[in-house]
């Protein structure tokens, strides 16, 4: 099997490594040529100087996998591919696109006879060794064309990947997956903060995280990663208390509103990320002013006085 992969960031580059090592021929292109040259030298990836060059090196049906940021980068590449591909060819979006965009792109490509697959991709930087969890949405005929690559990227032929439904369902499933992730991360963060706050017990957080990894109900890969981090640094004083949100959590909360389905844990986890990003703290300053106004409570000055 031969395919193109466009977008060789941390995840895209590692996917190329796994595909090449699994016997898939990969033509790769990236805006920065440095990683292209590195993967060509180290993994045997076929280098392409442009999107057009990458497509030109593919046999029919041409398969082009995009690993690009959601929004305009993905949109512009999909539009370019309409002029470069023929009927029966396939475009795969493996980035974290909004499923509404995937639904629209599927219709847009279908008008030209081009197949589309939205592939929710989880596994992060560890996927190259552990395999990726792939949640794909597509017509059955398109899924069948891409299946050999999915099996190589997944942990095994028979697990870690699934054709979950029609176009849009792959990115929808990944969106909910990431919303759940927000809630799990928030729960762990709050729990460890409470453990650390019980000063009189002088708890060893690294010991406890390692303890929980074995036979406890909360054991998970997320806990494994947390335990590894705490082994080297429990105070985390060098880490800024700022947590970005990359989009999927917001989309999940919006979906819960659209459905009228309660999702309080995920919603609050997202709000806590917003709170961490508030460098101005205006709302909290306003709270202090109101407490002073009705109760005469002292206001702590900006300089700590």
Secondary structure, 3 states (H helix, E strand, C coil): CEEEEECCCHHHHHHHHHHHHCCCEEEEECCCHHHHHHHHHHHCCEECCCHHHHHHCCCCCCEEEECCCCCHHHHHHHHHHHHHCCCCCEEEECCCCCHHHHHHHHHHHHCCCCEEEEEEEECHHHHHHHCCEEEEECCHHHHHHHHHHHHHHCCECCECEEEEECCCHHHHHHHHHHHHHHHHHHHHHHHHHHHHHCHHHCCCHHHHHHHHCCCCCCCCHHHHHHHHHHHHCCCCCCCCCCCCCCCHHHHHHHHHHHHCCCCHHHHHHHHHHHHHCCCCCHHHHHHHHHHHHHHCCCCCCCCCC
